[in-house]
Amino acid sequence: MKNLILAAALVAPVVANAQSFEAAVGMSTYSAQANGTWYQEGMPHSLKLRSPAFALGFTGPIYQRERWGVDWHVNYVYLGQVTSDCFCTAYDANYDFVRHQKINAAIPDQHFHGTGHAQGVALTVEPYVMYRGWRFAIEAGLFPYRPTFDETVTNADGSEVLAQYPTPHAIQLGKTFGVSVGRGNFRVSLKRYILPTRYDDQHSPAVWRDATMVEIRYVF
């Protein structure tokens, strides 16, 4: 929380003097946690990790010359919804992580269903160069974000809820970096978002570890 307050204090006067509004739409693809976190590779499961995504925010120059410069960006980013389903054994000791199969078939499976999304504020800097009217850039910075992922466990036929495992919905400090190419007011970019989900005895990790977003951006 201290990191978020400090970041907000630093960017508030910058946003107040923003020169341009920008908006982006695209598609994000989350990367799943390792086998065993809300799914088991050898058990019936499905992971829906691709989703429409968007970003809205402000940008302006830090330093500008005819053929190169550095811009700042402050953007709200919604990385989209994910779901996970698995008819898994609830006991790690009953799952062979090498052969990807259940050890004791007599132990009943349980149904694990998770859903959630990641959203946050990207605080980045973007060096760029101009070449024959094209703009080539790299971008990197912090991504304080709020993970929202809730896992519900029922018996195999879904008639009884056995447990619920939410992620901590507090702000987590992620990172982002990427590249873009543009011409005029349009940009096409590829960005990676590192999405840690620190947890405790009352909470659990999300099914994701990071996300990659392809977007089309327009600077007004």
Buried (B, 14 or more C-beta within 10 A) or exposed (E): EEEBEEBBEEBEEBBEEBEBEBBBEBEBBBBBBEEEBBBBEBBEBEBEBBBEBBBEBBBBEEEEEEEBBBBBBBBEBBBBBBBBBBBBBBEEEBBEEEEEBBEEEEEEBBBBBBBBBBBBBBBBBBBBEBEEEEBBBBBBBBBBBBBBBBBBBBEEEEEEEEEEBBBBEEBBBBBBBBBBBBEEEEBBBBBBBBBBBEBEEEBBBBBBBBBBBBBEBBBE
